[in-house]
Amino acid sequence: MFDLKKLIEKEKFVLYVVTDDKFLPQSAGRKDISKIKEIVRRCKDGGVKILQYRAKKLDMFIQLKQAEEMKYECEKEGIFFFVNDRADLAYIIGENKIHIGQEDIPPEKLKEKFNDFIIGLSTHNIRQVKDAMKKKHLLNYISFGPIFKTKTKENPYPTTGIENLKRAIKLSDLPVVAIGGINYDNIDKVVKASARAVAVISYILENPKEIEKRSQKLIKKALENMS
């Protein structure tokens, strides 16, 4: 069973990669499905421990085929796999790990229907962190951010900054995954704020041929800068 706290204790630092429409193939054809396999393989070789399938704009059929393939490849490669937002998609492909946002179906409602779901929840400010702690028994972890400016989301929340990340980690009884604009140039600041799990999108996925190299560089620098 997935337990992020135990995974962090084992690995010391956990790299969590989240997909985005612009870095995913735009169909479910054989050639594009092979690209999904390559993403997973390169993530595995780079040391990524968690991979989340997030696709907001692709047709549902394409999402279904891509998520199905990514789940299968992650299981084969030993990477933990999460579905973003879509409880229906997770249920259809037989996945019980899901990451939800503030505007999605709340965790208490998900647990009513899917008691075995392992849930991560996005938080974007200290108030949301405090609210999440009121339902911590329903959650496995929270994410917090965007720490830095990010172009991944069309309507991003205001950046939280490093000081708020420190506050969130102190307030949370659950593992905190730092997210938002994190890359090789600022990972040192993030881990020095005591973050031990980091979610990355653009820096890792923007160049498919460098997924492995960039993942390894990021992990190496993170471990070197832990206080």
C-alpha positions, 0 to 999 in steps of 0.5 A: 500500500502506498504511504508517502511518509514511509517512502520519504523515510526510505528514499530521503528525497522523492521526485514526483513527476506530473504530466501536462497536456502540452507534454503528452502525445495528442492521440492514442495511436500506437506510435503515441502510446509508445511515447507514453511507455518511453516517458515512464521508462525514462522516469524510472531510469532517472529515479522518479518514484511517483508519476501522475497522469494529468490531462485537462484538454485531451478527449476522454477516450485518449485520456483513458487509453493513455492513463491505462498504458501509463498505469500498466507501465508504472506497475511494470517499472515499480513507479507509484501511479496517480490519476489527477482529478478524475475519480471516474477514470481511476475507477475505470482503469482500476487505480485507487491512487488519486490526486484532487484539487480544491475545486474537485470532489472533496475527499469525504465524498470520494471515500463514501464511494471508494473507501480504498482510494489513496488521496493526495490534495492540492493546497495553495495557501496556509488556510487551505493547509489548516483546512486539510488538517481537519480531514487528514484522516482521509488523506495520504499527503498534501501538495503545496504551491505554486512555490515559484511562478509557473506557466503550466496552469492557465489560471495559477494561484498566486505563488506561495514562496519559500517562507510559506512552504516552511510554514505549511510543512510545520503545520502539516501532520501529513507529508507535503509535496512542494510543487510549482516552478521547481527546477535545477536552479531552485531545488536547493531552496526547496529542500533547505525549507525541509521539503522532502518530496517535490513535484515537477512538470516542465523541467522534467518533461519539456525535453523527452530525451532529457527526462532521465538526465534532468531527473538524476541531476535534480535528485543529486542536487536535492540530496546534496542540499538537505539540511 
